[in-house]
């Protein structure tokens, strides 16, 4: 192995990417190559740069520090300063490799260009800057097909990094026996306003019809218990349209890893405040979810789902992304524009769940319209009573993600690139 100094830099953003991509890859890479800080005599350092992200908790650097895998950890708030004055944060060697593992792919492009390092991207759905990459490692073959033909040889399919993580979930922190339903009402106020009262009412109806069912709400990093409690109370006008609500919430403590929410009809729902809740989610039989990034998250864990958007609350649907969402929030025009935008968007919509968008066909059901909690409760029970349907959806989701064993293959791709450039010998 060459004794020339070399820096390997992981670029990532939020808690999900850190848990599923960064941590497993760092541990495996330390096994394959002698790296600092694990091997202090090594000339190669492993580093982590966090980039700005609206879904980050702000504590990602503290979490990563506990792993003892990185010589330097740069906070997201210092990213722009790092680009301007990189030597302020570390004595970066002349040779290095920047690896994209979450966030906006352009951030890793900027960093690699600024430091003059090689660049590699893990592409989960698409490689947005392929010509700026020395190597692309892809989750599935569909990513290779999207690349210009003349650079497809830069891309290797390694499979799904998340799939490797879920294997030990049930052993590490098992949920009690039973049929588990994850309730994912959203991560922002506009979605929670509708999702919390709707899904609580669904849970009550399922519990009455199928008493052995158990429920889980994983709290998104952008919200908290108090906000969940507020939207489940009569302070939320939409809650008044449903019979359910929140009677009490018992927060998690040192003895209990999860809190307990009790509805007005005495349905118990486990509440997981730690994010990401992949260990808990991967043990659920099915999830009820609003539209958004959580459909990609559930898909990555191969969890069957039903996507729910009750349009009877169309005036409260300010959660559209982009310009449509901004216009729908304008106070004076809100009523007219909100109805018009939502109507047009739903009438002319394509698929809204990420697995369906990716597959260009209906893999997971999307229930959008004037739907009732009774309808969703009955459909959920139908799915739970149909193991073949559940396994079929899981197989379709798995086919989108690629094979397991991605972490080891990723390490080998890193080693191959460094050897190809004579950075390792």
C-alpha positions, 0 to 999 in steps of 0.5 A: 500500500502506498504511503502517500497521504490520502483522504476519503470523504463521505458526504451525507445529510440526514439521520436516515442516510447516516444510519443506513448508508454511512455507518455500515459503509464506514465499518466495512471500509475499516475492515477492508483498508487500514484507515485512521482513526482506527489505525493511527499509523495509516496514511489514509484518513476517513472523514465525514462532511455533513451538508445542508438538509431540511430534514436533518435534526442538527445532531447528526455530527454528535451521532457520528462522533459516537461511532469513532469511525471518522478522523474529521467530522464537518458540521453542515453549518460549516459546509460553505466555509469548508468550500471557501477555506478547506484548510481551516478544518483539516490538513487535506492531502493532495490526493483524495476521494469524495463519496456521495452518500446523501443530500443534494448530489451537487454538494459532493461535486462542489467539494471534490472540485474544490479539493481536486479529489476523485468523485464517486456517487451512490445513486439510489434513483438517478445519478444527476451529475454523471460526467463529474463522477469517476465512478457511479455505484447504483442501486439497480440496473434502471440507473445505468439505463438512464446514463448516456451510453458513452459513460455507462462503463463508469457505473456498477450495480451493487444493489440496495444498501438499506436491505443489508440493514434490515436483516438484524432488526428483529433481533436487535430490538424486537416488537411484541408479537402481533400484526403490526401497522405503521401509521405515517401521517407526515412530517410537516404541519400541513400534512399532520393537520389531516393525517393525525385525526384521519389515521387515529380514526382508522386505527380505532376502527381497525382495532375494533374489527381486528383486536389483535392488531398493533400500531406504531407511529414513528415520529419524523425528525421535523416534528415532535410529540407535542405537535402530534398531541396538538393535531390530535386534539380539538384545537385542530378543526379537522379533528372535530370531524372524527370521533377519535382523538388523543386521550393521553401520551406517555413518553419513552423513558430509560426503561421503555424504548418507545412511548405509548399514545392512547386514543379516546377509544382506548386504542394503544399506539406505540410511539417511536421518537428515535429517528430513523425508526428502521428497526421498528418499521421493518417489523411492520406488516403494512404501513398507512402513509401520506404521500411524500418521501416516506413512500420511498423510505418504506419502499427501501425497507420492503414494507407493503403500504397503502398511500392515503390522501383524503381530498375532502379536506382539500382546503387544508391541503397546503402541503403540495411541493414547489410553486403550487404549495406556495400559491396555495398558502396566499391568504387572500387567494387561498380558498380559490387557488387551493381548490383549483390547484388541488383539483387540477393536480389530482385530476391530471396526476401521475403516480404519487408514491415513489415506488410507483413513480420508479416502476411506472406502474401501480405497485402500491395502492394510492387511495386519493379522493373523498375516502373514509376511515372505514374504507381504509380500515377495511382495506387494511384488514383485507391486506393483512388477511391476504399473506400472498398479496402482502408478499407479492407487494414486498417482492415488487418493492424488492425488485425495484431496490436490487440485491443485498450485499451492497455494502461489501460490493461498495467497498470493493468499488472504492478499492478498485478506483483507488488502485486504478488511479495508483492511490493504493498499491 
